[in-house]
Structure formats: structure tokens, C-alpha cells
Amino acid sequence: MQQPQAIIFDLDGVLTDTSEYHYQAWKHLADDEGIPFTHEENDAHLRGVGRRDSLMYLIRGRQYSEEQIQEMMNRKNQYYNELIKKMSPGEVVPGGQALLEEIRKAGIKTAIASASKNADIVLDRLKITSLFDGIADGYSVVNGKPAADIFVYAAGLVHVPTHNCLGVEDADAGIEAIKNAGMRALAIGPSERFKRPDKVIPTLANVRLQTLLEV
């Protein structure tokens, strides 16, 4: 593609491994409720998915009132917040800060498009908030990934048409959201996880801008 005017990143599992913290929080909740739940299920069904949709997968077939559902979402968030209290800048993917700085020096806008409602907290703990021109999180849109909404919203925050954006994601639901938004899509993780990315790399660790421009 020609050089994008903006690069829009998912956060969990891309720039930091908070995806593991999310798994641990969901596992804690599942254990509370006596629901079997594995790491493999988490990777296959919850990666990049919003809190309510994740809970709906977890409790599938079990009957809960709306009040109970709200309580469980809040409980999972409490578990997650306890886990991320000790996060530090050292948990940014190796070379991640240098990559973000390189992108900005090239005159390319940067934004976050995360389903997490704790994205601001995580970015603050990692001390990389200032490296983004816009932050879209779980509070920003109604329809979660794979709907295009959050990537379209993030593009709007940085005033760049979606067809001039590159999206970076580690979840297939996120890649679908990027493609549905009309953007080029760079997938992070094992290739078998994704259906239609434009390019796949195993990790963002120590990646330079040129790799992203080759999508």
C-alpha cells in the first residue's frame, strides 16, 4: 500500500500482553461460577471481543438475570483491575515505544482501537499515552468487533479516511473489523488464527516501521 496516513493499533496482545490478564480475570470468574474455561477457548473466542459478548460466550446456555450479568461483568473488571495495578512501562512489547516514536517522526498519525474499557488505565501505566493522537476504547462505540465501528471511530479521531489507514490486531474479530472498515490489516500472531488479513507477523516485538509499510 502507499504510506498510510494513520496506523491504528489494538492494545491488548499487540502493544502489551494484557490479553493474559484478561484470561486470568475471566478464568477467576468462571471458577467462581463453576464453569469450565480454558486458555484455548479464551484465545479462540474472547480475544478482541468486548466484555458483554465475552461473558455471553462464557455463560452460554446458562440462565442469569440482567442484574446477575451486570454483577459478573463488574466482578471480572475488578479482578482485571487488581491484576493490572502492578503494570509498568517494562510491559510494552520490546521495541514498541521506539516503533511508535518512529511512526510519529514519519508524519503518520497513531491511534488506539481497543474493546477494553480500561485502555486509558493501561496506556497510563505503560506511559505511552502521549504517543497516540487518538484513543478509541470500549466506551466509544455501541457495536463491538467484528463490526467496523471502533476502527471507523478511531480514524475519525485522527481525521484520516479509513482507506488511508492501516489497522494492527491480534484477534480475528479485530481483523474482520479492520477489513469491514475498508482498511489494510496487519495481523499479529499465528497465521491459522486469521481468515483474511493482508499480512501476518508473529509478534510486534522489535518490528520497525518499514515492516508495517510492506502490508
C-alpha positions as CSV (number, residue, x, y, z in Angstrom):
1,M,0.0,0.0,0.0
2,Q,1.1,3.6,-0.3
3,Q,2.3,5.0,3.0
4,P,-0.7,5.1,5.4
5,Q,-1.7,8.4,6.9
6,A,-2.6,6.7,10.1
7,I,-1.8,3.4,11.9
8,I,-4.4,2.2,14.3
9,F,-3.5,-0.3,16.9
10,D,-5.4,-2.7,19.1
11,L,-3.9,-2.7,22.6
12,D,-4.3,-6.0,24.3
13,G,-2.0,-8.6,22.8
14,V,-0.5,-6.2,20.3
15,L,1.4,-3.5,22.2
16,T,1.3,-5.3,25.6
17,D,0.3,-8.7,26.8
18,T,-2.7,-7.6,28.8
19,S,-4.6,-10.4,27.0
20,E,-3.1,-12.8,29.6
21,Y,-4.5,-10.6,32.4
22,H,-7.9,-10.7,30.7
23,Y,-7.7,-14.5,30.5
24,Q,-6.8,-14.8,34.2
25,A,-9.7,-12.5,35.2
26,W,-12.2,-14.5,33.1
27,K,-10.8,-17.7,34.5
28,H,-11.3,-16.4,38.0
29,L,-14.9,-15.6,37.2
30,A,-15.5,-18.9,35.5
31,D,-14.1,-20.7,38.6
32,D,-16.4,-18.7,40.8
33,E,-19.4,-19.8,38.8
34,G,-18.3,-23.4,38.3
35,I,-17.9,-23.0,34.6
36,P,-15.2,-24.9,32.7
37,F,-13.0,-22.5,30.8
38,T,-9.6,-23.0,29.1
39,H,-6.8,-20.8,27.7
40,E,-7.6,-22.3,24.2
41,E,-11.2,-21.1,24.5
42,N,-10.1,-17.7,25.5
43,D,-7.8,-17.4,22.5
44,A,-10.4,-18.7,20.1
45,H,-13.5,-16.8,21.3
46,L,-12.7,-13.9,23.6
47,R,-9.6,-12.3,22.0
48,G,-10.5,-8.7,21.0
49,V,-14.2,-9.2,22.0
50,G,-16.0,-6.8,24.3
51,R,-16.8,-7.6,27.9
52,R,-20.5,-8.4,27.5
53,D,-20.0,-10.6,24.4
54,S,-17.2,-12.4,26.2
55,L,-19.5,-13.1,29.1
56,M,-22.2,-14.3,26.8
57,Y,-19.8,-16.9,25.4
58,L,-18.7,-17.9,28.9
59,I,-22.2,-18.5,30.3
60,R,-23.7,-19.9,27.0
61,G,-26.8,-22.0,27.8
62,R,-26.9,-20.9,31.4
63,Q,-29.7,-18.7,32.7
64,Y,-28.8,-15.5,34.5
65,S,-30.8,-12.3,35.1
66,E,-29.6,-9.0,33.7
67,E,-28.7,-7.9,37.3
68,Q,-26.5,-11.0,37.6
69,I,-24.9,-10.4,34.2
70,Q,-24.1,-6.8,35.2
71,E,-22.6,-8.0,38.5
72,M,-20.5,-10.6,36.8
73,M,-19.1,-8.1,34.3
74,N,-18.3,-5.8,37.2
75,R,-16.6,-8.6,39.1
76,K,-14.5,-9.6,36.1
77,N,-13.4,-6.0,35.7
78,Q,-12.5,-5.8,39.4
79,Y,-10.3,-9.0,39.0
80,Y,-8.7,-7.5,35.9
81,N,-8.0,-4.1,37.6
82,E,-6.3,-5.9,40.5
83,L,-4.1,-7.7,38.0
84,I,-3.0,-4.6,36.1
85,K,-2.3,-2.5,39.2
86,K,1.4,-3.5,39.0
87,M,1.8,-2.9,35.3
88,S,4.8,-0.8,34.3
89,P,6.5,0.6,31.1
90,G,8.5,-2.6,31.0
91,E,5.4,-4.4,29.8
92,V,5.3,-2.6,26.5
93,V,6.2,-5.1,23.8
94,P,10.0,-4.9,23.2
95,G,10.8,-2.1,20.8
96,G,7.2,-0.9,20.9
97,Q,7.9,2.6,22.2
98,A,10.6,3.1,19.6
99,L,8.2,1.9,16.8
100,L,5.6,4.4,17.9
101,E,8.1,7.2,18.0
102,E,9.4,6.2,14.5
103,I,5.9,6.3,13.1
104,R,5.2,9.7,14.5
105,K,8.6,11.0,13.2
106,A,7.5,9.8,9.8
107,G,4.5,12.1,10.0
108,I,2.0,9.2,10.3
109,K,-0.9,9.6,12.9
110,T,-1.3,6.9,15.5
111,A,-4.5,5.8,17.3
112,I,-5.7,3.0,19.6
113,A,-8.8,1.0,18.8
114,S,-9.4,-1.3,21.8
115,A,-12.5,-3.1,23.0
116,S,-11.2,-2.7,26.6
117,K,-12.9,-0.2,28.9
118,N,-9.6,0.0,30.8
119,A,-7.5,1.1,27.8
120,D,-6.7,4.6,29.3
121,I,-5.6,3.0,32.6
122,V,-3.3,0.5,30.8
123,L,-1.8,3.2,28.5
124,D,-1.2,5.4,31.5
125,R,0.6,2.5,33.4
126,L,2.7,1.8,30.3
127,K,3.4,5.6,30.0
128,I,2.7,5.6,26.2
129,T,-0.5,7.7,26.2
130,S,1.4,10.7,24.7
131,L,2.4,8.6,21.7
132,F,-1.2,8.5,20.3
133,D,-3.2,11.1,18.5
134,G,-6.5,9.4,19.4
135,I,-7.8,6.7,21.7
136,A,-11.0,4.7,21.0
137,D,-12.0,2.2,23.7
138,G,-14.9,0.1,24.9
139,Y,-16.9,3.3,25.8
140,S,-16.5,4.8,22.3
141,V,-19.0,2.8,20.3
142,V,-22.0,0.5,20.7
143,N,-21.2,-2.2,18.2
144,G,-18.0,-4.1,19.1
145,K,-15.6,-6.0,16.8
146,P,-16.1,-7.6,14.2
147,A,-18.2,-4.5,13.5
148,A,-16.1,-1.8,11.9
149,D,-17.3,0.9,14.3
150,I,-14.4,1.3,16.6
151,F,-11.8,1.5,13.8
152,V,-14.0,4.0,11.9
153,Y,-14.3,6.0,15.1
154,A,-10.5,5.9,15.7
155,A,-9.9,7.1,12.1
156,G,-12.3,9.9,12.8
157,L,-10.4,10.9,15.9
158,V,-7.2,11.5,13.8
159,H,-9.2,12.9,10.8
160,V,-7.9,10.3,8.3
161,P,-10.2,8.5,5.8
162,T,-10.4,4.8,6.6
163,H,-8.9,3.7,3.2
164,N,-5.8,5.6,4.2
165,C,-5.4,3.7,7.4
166,L,-3.6,0.5,8.5
167,G,-5.0,-1.5,11.3
168,V,-3.0,-3.8,13.6
169,E,-4.7,-6.6,15.5
170,D,-4.1,-9.9,17.2
171,A,-7.7,-11.2,17.1
172,D,-9.6,-12.4,14.1
173,A,-12.6,-10.4,15.2
174,G,-10.4,-7.3,15.1
175,I,-9.0,-8.2,11.7
176,E,-12.6,-8.5,10.4
177,A,-13.4,-5.1,11.9
178,I,-10.4,-3.6,10.2
179,K,-11.4,-5.1,6.8
180,N,-15.0,-4.1,7.3
181,A,-13.8,-0.5,7.9
182,G,-12.1,-0.6,4.5
183,M,-8.5,-0.5,5.9
184,R,-5.5,-2.7,5.3
185,A,-5.0,-5.2,8.1
186,L,-1.8,-6.4,9.8
187,A,-2.4,-9.5,12.0
188,I,-0.2,-10.3,15.0
189,G,0.1,-13.9,16.0
190,P,-0.1,-17.4,14.4
191,S,-1.4,-17.3,10.8
192,E,-4.0,-20.0,11.4
193,R,-5.9,-17.7,13.8
194,F,-6.9,-15.3,11.0
195,K,-9.2,-15.6,8.0
196,R,-8.4,-12.5,5.8
197,P,-5.5,-10.3,6.9
198,D,-3.3,-8.6,4.3
199,K,-0.2,-9.7,6.2
200,V,0.7,-11.7,9.3
201,I,3.7,-11.4,11.6
202,P,4.2,-13.5,14.8
203,T,4.8,-10.5,17.1
204,L,5.3,-6.8,17.1
205,A,8.4,-7.1,19.2
206,N,11.4,-5.2,17.7
207,V,9.5,-4.5,14.5
208,R,10.4,-1.3,12.5
209,L,8.1,0.9,10.6
210,Q,9.3,-0.5,7.2
211,T,7.7,-3.9,8.1
212,L,4.3,-2.1,8.6
213,L,4.6,-0.2,5.4
214,E,5.1,-3.5,3.5
215,V,1.4,-4.5,4.2
